[in-house]
Amino acid sequence: MTIPRGLAASTLAFFATAAAAKADVDAEQCRRQMADILRTGVDCSLAFDADPALTAQLKAQTGGAISGLACRMPLAFAKQRIYGEFITDGAIKLPPLDVRCTLSGAGPPLEVTTSFQPSCTRVGGGAWECEPRMSATTGLGVLGRILEAAVNSSAELKRQMGEALSQLNQR
């Protein structure tokens, strides 16, 4: 699928905000593996699709050129790595997480891949400062670099990541 030049700005605007938007996430397989106390590792995939409101926004912002977004993120790690490596006192630093998305619409599906390596640091009072650290985007050409810059500099996404950790900390 080729995104017409006139739609590039609206497409970038969508993806820059979509990372912070709601999506329908299928994580049941991963939840079961994490809950299984006798299982020493996790090997599953998170699947997420844009929710109906986000799908409508995507279609409107791209003039119908893109009307669907479905992503998968495989997870594979030993559980013993969670505490002491991924989560330490006052910091969370995840390994690279590869995401593969399929954008559907007017033309053939477009396959996009990217990598995230999020990290967060506790700054006091239960607050967290976070960085999404998106990189290595393929399938979008130069728009991929622009998208990475938009996501990595998104104050709203960083705020939402920090708030999500603060809420987990209060449970």
Buried (B, 14 or more C-beta within 10 A) or exposed (E): BEBEEEBBEBBBEBBBBBBBBEBEBEBEBBEEBBEEEEEEEBEBBBBBBBBEEBBEBBBEBBBEBBBBBBBBBEBEBEBEEEEEEBBEEEEBBBEEBEBBBBBBBBEEBBEBBBBBBBBBBBEEEEEBBBBBBBBEBEBBEEBBEBBBEBBBEBEEBBBBBBEEBBEEEEE
